[in-house]
Amino acid sequence: MRMYKAYDPRVLKKLQREELEVVKAFDALCSQQGWRYFLDFGALLGAVRHIGFIPWDDDIDVAMPRDDFEKMRSYVLKHMQDEDFLYGYKDQLSDPEFSKYVPLFYRKGTEFLNDRIGTPPGIGIDIFPFDYTSPNPRIQKWEIFRANLQRRLHYLCYRDPVIPFDGMLYGIVFLICKTARLGLRLLRIDPVKLFGSFEKANMRSHKRYQSSGLLTCYFDLAPQKNLMNIKQFETQEAPFEDAWLQLPADPDKLLKMLYGSDYMQLPPEDKRVNHSAERILFSDGELVDYFSKEQR
């Protein structure tokens, strides 16, 4: 099962335009405050392959070193109540009802929902903090195993899994996940505390291995594909749609790790993915609601 929605072209273009305005504001704020970031994952691939959005994509991801991420988080949480500050920040520590585990910088007054669980996310950009990790492969594997387990358990506290298999394998994985969900309920595992433990462990790794110069992102589904030197944050500016945004020092190296050496090739239609929003509230008040099949 894959996550994909073929949007109405007008809706997708409007969503991309609104997300572009958010990332422009984020870029300006980072430039003003001296915080480092770069486009990552599909946004980085779009910047290199399309000089903008992947045509069917509906989100923007950015990477930040942990220290700059914490400064950004504190600044936005402090200023988001200001009337003239149009943007906000959410993670589960700042909003316990927010059920996503990836931090979000968003346009206030908007919504972008995949489901009806928890506080609605806004239209914005996902922010992936990068922490220092050990140069020892064994310790790396342990930290990645730990992060993957915590992240998956957090997801199962709220949702049935999206299982990328078919046939018998799908049935086996589905049964395992259903059993895990039942166990989490019986043990009354608090997802907010689970997220807090996840972040504490990530920051312990960050502090312990600062001298390594080696980073990874424990928020990603595959942290082993994100191993990089801190020098990747010696960024370069590149065009993205009508903006100039930050890319890593060596985008080709990172993209090959993430997507393979043929990343410039378009995937077949049945392999394309996006976030499949079911409800979008734009900053101008337009609501696109696939839950009720009504629009206004």
C-alpha positions as CSV (number, residue, x, y, z in Angstrom):
1,M,0.0,0.0,0.0
2,R,1.4,3.4,-1.0
3,M,0.5,6.9,0.0
4,Y,-0.6,8.8,-3.2
5,K,-3.3,11.2,-4.2
6,A,-3.8,12.5,-7.7
7,Y,-4.9,16.0,-6.7
8,D,-7.0,18.4,-8.8
9,P,-4.1,20.3,-10.7
10,R,-5.4,23.6,-9.4
11,V,-5.4,22.5,-5.8
12,L,-2.0,21.0,-6.0
13,K,-0.5,24.1,-7.7
14,K,-2.1,26.3,-5.0
15,L,-0.8,24.0,-2.2
16,Q,2.7,24.1,-3.7
17,R,2.5,27.9,-4.0
18,E,1.5,28.2,-0.3
19,E,4.3,25.9,0.8
20,L,6.8,27.9,-1.3
21,E,5.8,31.0,0.6
22,V,6.3,29.2,3.9
23,V,9.8,28.0,2.9
24,K,10.7,31.5,1.7
25,A,9.8,32.9,5.0
26,F,11.7,30.2,6.8
27,D,14.8,30.9,4.6
28,A,14.6,34.6,5.4
29,L,14.3,33.9,9.1
30,C,17.3,31.5,9.0
31,S,19.4,34.1,7.0
32,Q,18.4,36.8,9.5
33,Q,19.3,34.7,12.6
34,G,22.3,32.8,11.2
35,W,20.7,29.3,11.3
36,R,21.9,26.6,8.9
37,Y,19.5,24.5,6.9
38,F,19.1,22.8,3.5
39,L,16.4,21.3,1.4
40,D,16.3,17.5,1.9
41,F,14.5,14.4,0.7
42,G,11.9,15.1,-2.1
43,A,12.5,18.8,-1.9
44,L,16.2,18.4,-2.6
45,L,15.4,15.9,-5.4
46,G,13.0,18.4,-6.8
47,A,15.5,21.2,-6.6
48,V,18.1,19.2,-8.5
49,R,15.9,17.4,-11.0
50,H,13.1,19.9,-11.6
51,I,14.5,23.2,-10.2
52,G,11.4,23.2,-8.0
53,F,8.7,20.8,-6.9
54,I,8.5,17.3,-8.1
55,P,5.4,17.7,-10.2
56,W,3.2,15.5,-8.0
57,D,4.7,16.3,-4.6
58,D,2.8,18.1,-1.9
59,D,5.4,18.9,0.8
60,I,8.8,20.4,1.6
61,D,11.4,18.9,3.9
62,V,14.4,20.7,5.3
63,A,17.3,19.5,7.4
64,M,18.9,21.5,10.3
65,P,21.8,20.7,12.6
66,R,20.5,20.1,16.1
67,D,21.9,23.3,17.7
68,D,20.4,25.5,15.0
69,F,17.1,23.6,15.2
70,E,16.8,24.2,19.0
71,K,17.4,27.9,18.5
72,M,14.8,28.1,15.7
73,R,12.3,26.1,17.9
74,S,12.7,28.5,20.8
75,Y,12.5,31.6,18.7
76,V,9.3,30.6,16.8
77,L,7.6,29.3,20.0
78,K,8.4,32.7,21.6
79,H,7.1,34.8,18.7
80,M,4.2,32.8,17.3
81,Q,1.7,34.5,19.5
82,D,2.6,37.9,18.0
83,E,-0.1,39.1,15.7
84,D,2.3,40.2,13.0
85,F,4.2,36.9,13.0
86,L,2.4,34.7,10.5
87,Y,4.1,31.4,11.3
88,G,4.0,28.8,14.0
89,Y,5.9,25.7,15.2
90,K,4.6,22.4,16.4
91,D,6.0,19.2,17.8
92,Q,4.5,16.9,20.5
93,L,6.4,18.6,23.3
94,S,5.0,22.0,22.5
95,D,1.5,20.6,21.7
96,P,0.7,17.2,23.3
97,E,-2.3,16.8,21.0
98,F,-0.1,17.0,17.9
99,S,0.2,13.4,16.7
100,K,3.0,13.8,14.1
101,Y,6.5,13.1,15.2
102,V,8.3,15.3,12.6
103,P,8.5,18.9,13.7
104,L,6.5,21.4,11.6
105,F,7.0,25.1,10.7
106,Y,3.7,26.3,9.3
107,R,1.5,29.1,8.2
108,K,-0.9,30.0,11.0
109,G,-4.6,29.7,10.1
110,T,-4.1,26.8,7.7
111,E,-4.7,23.0,7.8
112,F,-3.2,20.0,6.0
113,L,-4.7,16.8,7.3
114,N,-4.1,13.2,6.4
115,D,-6.5,12.0,9.1
116,R,-8.6,13.3,12.0
117,I,-6.2,12.4,14.8
118,G,-5.0,15.1,17.1
119,T,-4.4,18.8,16.5
120,P,-4.6,19.6,12.8
121,P,-1.2,20.3,11.2
122,G,-0.9,23.4,9.1
123,I,0.4,24.0,5.6
124,G,4.1,24.2,6.1
125,I,7.5,22.5,6.0
126,D,8.7,19.4,7.9
127,I,11.9,20.0,9.8
128,F,14.4,17.2,10.3
129,P,16.9,17.8,13.1
130,F,20.3,16.2,12.5
131,D,22.3,14.9,15.5
132,Y,25.9,13.8,15.9
133,T,26.3,10.1,16.0
134,S,29.2,7.7,16.7
135,P,31.8,6.8,14.1
136,N,31.7,3.3,15.4
137,P,29.4,1.2,13.1
138,R,28.2,-1.0,15.9
139,I,27.1,1.9,18.1
140,Q,25.5,3.6,15.0
141,K,23.5,0.5,14.3
142,W,22.3,0.3,18.0
143,E,21.3,4.0,18.0
144,I,19.4,3.6,14.7
145,F,17.7,0.4,16.0
146,R,16.7,2.4,19.1
147,A,15.3,5.3,17.2
148,N,13.5,3.2,14.7
149,L,11.8,1.2,17.5
150,Q,10.8,4.3,19.4
151,R,9.5,6.1,16.3
152,R,7.4,3.1,15.1
153,L,5.9,2.5,18.6
154,H,5.0,6.2,18.6
155,Y,3.3,5.9,15.3
156,L,1.4,2.8,16.4
157,C,0.1,4.7,19.4
158,Y,-2.1,6.6,17.0
159,R,-2.5,4.8,13.7
160,D,-2.6,1.5,11.9
161,P,0.6,1.1,9.8
162,V,1.0,1.8,6.1
163,I,2.5,-1.6,5.0
164,P,4.5,-1.6,1.8
165,F,4.0,-5.3,1.1
166,D,1.4,-7.5,-0.6
167,G,0.1,-11.1,-0.1
168,M,1.2,-13.2,2.8
169,L,3.9,-10.8,3.9
170,Y,1.4,-8.1,4.3
171,G,-0.8,-10.3,6.5
172,I,2.1,-11.2,8.7
173,V,3.3,-7.7,9.2
174,F,-0.2,-6.4,9.7
175,L,-0.8,-9.0,12.5
176,I,2.5,-8.1,14.2
177,C,1.5,-4.4,14.1
178,K,-2.0,-5.0,15.4
179,T,-0.6,-7.1,18.3
180,A,1.9,-4.3,19.1
181,R,-1.0,-1.7,19.0
182,L,-3.0,-3.8,21.5
183,G,0.0,-4.2,23.7
184,L,0.6,-0.4,23.7
185,R,-3.0,0.1,24.8
186,L,-2.9,-2.5,27.5
187,L,0.3,-1.1,28.9
188,R,-1.1,2.5,28.7
189,I,2.0,3.8,26.9
190,D,1.8,7.6,26.7
191,P,2.9,8.7,23.2
192,V,4.0,12.1,24.5
193,K,6.3,10.5,27.0
194,L,7.5,8.1,24.3
195,F,8.3,11.1,22.0
196,G,10.1,12.8,24.9
197,S,12.2,9.7,25.5
198,F,13.0,9.6,21.8
199,E,14.2,13.2,21.8
200,K,16.2,12.8,25.0
201,A,18.1,9.8,23.5
202,N,18.7,11.7,20.3
203,M,20.2,14.7,22.2
204,R,22.3,12.4,24.3
205,S,23.8,11.0,21.1
206,H,24.3,14.6,19.8
207,K,26.2,15.7,22.9
208,R,28.2,12.5,23.3
209,Y,29.6,12.3,19.7
210,Q,30.1,16.0,18.8
211,S,33.7,15.4,18.1
212,S,32.9,12.8,15.4
213,G,31.7,15.4,12.9
214,L,29.3,12.7,11.7
215,L,25.5,13.4,11.6
216,T,22.3,11.4,11.0
217,C,18.6,12.1,11.3
218,Y,16.8,9.8,13.8
219,F,13.4,11.3,12.6
220,D,13.8,9.7,9.2
221,L,12.5,6.2,8.3
222,A,16.1,5.2,7.3
223,P,18.7,7.1,9.4
224,Q,21.5,4.9,7.8
225,K,20.8,6.7,4.5
226,N,21.3,10.1,6.1
227,L,24.8,9.6,7.5
228,M,26.8,12.7,6.5
229,N,29.6,14.9,7.5
230,I,28.8,18.2,9.2
231,K,30.4,19.9,6.2
232,Q,27.2,19.2,4.2
233,F,25.8,22.2,6.1
234,E,28.4,24.4,4.4
235,T,25.5,25.1,2.0
236,Q,25.1,26.6,-1.5
237,E,22.3,28.6,-2.8
238,A,20.2,27.3,-5.8
239,P,17.0,28.1,-7.6
240,F,13.7,26.5,-6.5
241,E,10.7,27.7,-8.4
242,D,10.9,31.5,-8.1
243,A,13.1,31.4,-5.0
244,W,16.7,30.8,-4.1
245,L,17.1,28.3,-1.3
246,Q,19.9,26.4,0.4
247,L,21.2,23.0,-0.8
248,P,23.8,20.8,0.9
249,A,27.5,21.2,0.0
250,D,27.4,18.0,-2.1
251,P,23.8,17.3,-3.2
252,D,24.8,14.5,-5.6
253,K,26.3,12.5,-2.8
254,L,23.3,12.8,-0.5
255,L,20.8,12.1,-3.3
256,K,22.7,8.9,-4.3
257,M,22.5,7.7,-0.7
258,L,18.8,8.5,-0.5
259,Y,17.5,7.4,-3.9
260,G,20.3,5.6,-5.7
261,S,22.6,6.6,-8.6
262,D,19.6,6.9,-11.1
263,Y,17.8,9.6,-9.1
264,M,17.6,11.8,-12.1
265,Q,15.2,9.3,-13.8
266,L,11.5,9.8,-13.2
267,P,9.8,6.9,-11.4
268,P,7.0,5.0,-13.1
269,E,3.5,6.3,-12.1
270,D,2.8,3.4,-9.8
271,K,5.9,4.2,-7.7
272,R,5.1,7.9,-7.2
273,V,4.2,9.0,-3.6
274,N,2.9,12.0,-1.8
275,H,1.2,12.8,1.5
276,S,-2.4,12.2,0.3
277,A,-4.1,15.1,2.1
278,E,-7.7,14.6,2.9
279,R,-8.4,18.2,4.1
280,I,-6.6,21.4,3.1
281,L,-7.5,24.8,4.5
282,F,-5.6,27.6,2.7
283,S,-4.6,30.9,4.2
284,D,-7.2,32.7,2.0
285,G,-10.0,30.6,3.7
286,E,-10.6,28.2,0.8
287,L,-11.4,24.7,2.2
288,V,-10.8,21.5,0.1
289,D,-12.3,18.7,2.1
290,Y,-12.1,15.1,0.8
291,F,-13.4,13.7,4.1
292,S,-16.9,15.1,3.3
293,K,-16.5,15.4,-0.4
294,E,-17.6,19.0,0.0
295,Q,-15.7,22.1,-1.0
296,R,-16.5,25.7,-0.2
